[in-house]
Amino acid sequence: MANVALIGASGDAGSRILAELSYRGYLVTAIARNTDRIASLPGVTPRQGDANNQQTLEVLLKGHDAVISAVPFTASDAGALVGAVRDAGVVRYLVVGGAGSLEVAPGEKVIDQPDFPEAYKPEARAGAEFLDFLRGVGDLDWTFLSPSAEFVPGERTGKFRLGQDTLLTRDEGSSISFEDYAVALVDELEKPMHVRQRFTVGY
């Protein structure tokens, strides 16, 4: 998996994933609408692209060993993204997911809790719909990685826990840094443990 395409390479999560990939020696095609916002790092080639333009995205994705998408769900289309990956002939596809669809108890999702912020609900619902769409995709080796409730700038410690569909919590709450999230995602890229599954990461 030496040659990776990263869609959304300039965002909060995407920029940390880009840094982690570069640090580990990957060759990365870093795709964003504005290439000026893509960090200049070893092994990184910036390319302008739109996550919703399936045809042009397909061209950018061809020839890669894997694709990672780190784009907001309300600003992207699951069908267009999956279609571009599929048509480009790439089998491995990793998605930066959301926490809203995780469970706090059997059958009780984070998004349905009374204290869930109203402003975050559109993105959380769109993320849940994206995951549902992926679960119907049988011809790609996809993985959807949900962060913890607090997904924030921090440090790269390499120390975290993994889970499946339940929100990870501790006494201090539920959190993961962008930096450690990137470590977990690239670990999954290197040693796939959750193919056609969602999993989560937290402290």
N, C-alpha and C positions, 0 to 999 in steps of 0.2 A: 504494500500500500504506500509506495513512495511518492505517488503523483496524485495530489488531492485538489479538487475544486471546492472553494468555500464561497457560498453565496451569502451576502450580508457581512462582508469582511470588515466593515468599518464601524459596526455597532458595538454596544457594550459587551455582549457575549462574543460576537464575531471577532472583535479585535484581540481579545484574550485567547481565543482559539487559534487565531492566526499566529500570535506570538508563540504559543505552545508548539504548534506544528513546525514553525521555523526553528525553534530551539532544539527540536528532536530531529532536525535534518531533512524534513520533507520538502519537496518541490510543490509550491502552492500557487494555483491560479486564484487570485483574490478578486472576487467579483462584487462590485457595488455600483450604485447609480452615480456616485461622485468619487472618482478614483483619487482625488486630492486628499480624501480623508483616510486612505489606506496607508498604514504604516510602512515605511521603507525598511524591510528586513531581509536577511539572507534567504535565498531560495524563493522569494515571493515575486510573482508577476501580477501587477494590477491590471484588471480588465473592466471596462464599463459594461454593465449589464442590468437588465430589469427582470426581477423574479417573476413578473406576470407575462413576459413575452416569451412564450414557449419555444418559438422557432429560433430566435436569436440565442436564447439560453442553451438550447440543444447544441448549437454549434460550439459554444464556449465550453460545454461539458465533455465533449467527445475526447476520447483518448486518456481519460483519467481513470485511476484505480478505484476512486471513491469520491462521493459528493457529500458535502456537509451543508445544510441550510440553516442559517441563523437569522431569519427574517421575521418580522412581526406577522402574526397570523391574520390580523385584520387588514394587512397591506399585501397579502399574497393569496394565491389560489392553489389549493392542494392538487387539483387536477392538472394545472399547468406545470407545477414543479415536478410532480411524479411523472407526468408525461414527458417532460424534457429529459429527466434522468433516464427513463426507459428508452426513449428514442435515440439518446446519445450512446446507448449500449453499455451503460454503467450499471452494475448490479448492486454495489454496496452504497447505501444511502443512510446518512445519520441526520437527525433533526433535533435542533435545540427546542425543547418542549416547554410547557408551562406547568405550574404547580396546581392550577385550579381544578384539574380533573383528577388529582390524587384524592384518596379517601382518608378521612380522619377516623372513620369507623366503618364497618361493613355497610355498603350502600349509601354512605354519607360522604359527599364530595366537599372539598375545600370551598368551591365556589358557592355551594348552597348554605354555608354557615352564615348566621345573622350578621356577623361582624365583617364579612367580606366586603371590601370597598366597592361601591357602585361604579366608580370610574374604571376599575380593572375588569369589570364583568364582560364587556364586549371582546376583549383580547382573550380572556379565559375561556369563554364559550367557543370562540373561533379555534382555539388550541385543542379543545376537547373534540370538536368536529374534525379537525385535521387528524387527530389520533384515530378516531373512528374510521376515517377514510383509509388510513394506512392499514388498519386491521383487515381491510378487505383486499389488500394488495398481496398477491401470492407469488409474483414473479420478480420481486426485488428483495434483497437482504437488508431490510430497513431496521433502524433502531431509533426510538424516540426517548430522549433523556430529559426527564422533568427535574428542575431544580427544587430546592426547598422554598418555603413561603417567602423568605427574605433572600433576594438574589441581588447581591450588592458588590461594589468594589471592595477589594481586600487584599489578602496576601496569598501567595502560592505556598501552601504548607505541605501538600501531598497527603494530608491526614484527614480522612473523611469516611463516612459510612455509605454503603449502597443499600437500596431497597427495591421493591417492586412497584406496587400500586398504592402503598400507604405512605402518607406524609411522614417524613422523619422529623422527630422533635427531640428536644432535650430541655433541661431546666431553663436555659436562656432563651428558648423559643425554637424556631425552625429557620435555619439559614445555611447559605453556602456562598462563598465568594465567586465572582466571575472567574478568577484565576484558578481556583481548585475545581470548579465545574469544568474548565477547559482540560485540566489534567485527566479527569474522569472520562471525558468524551474521547480524548485521544487514546487513552488506555483501551477503551472499547474498540476503537478503530484498529489498534494494533493486535489486540487479543479479543476477538468477538465472543461475548458471553451472553448477549441479549439480542440475538437475531430474530427479527419479526416480533419484538417485544418492546414494551415500555419499561424503563427502570428509572430510579431516582437517586439523587446524591444529596447528602447533607452532613452536617457535623453531629 
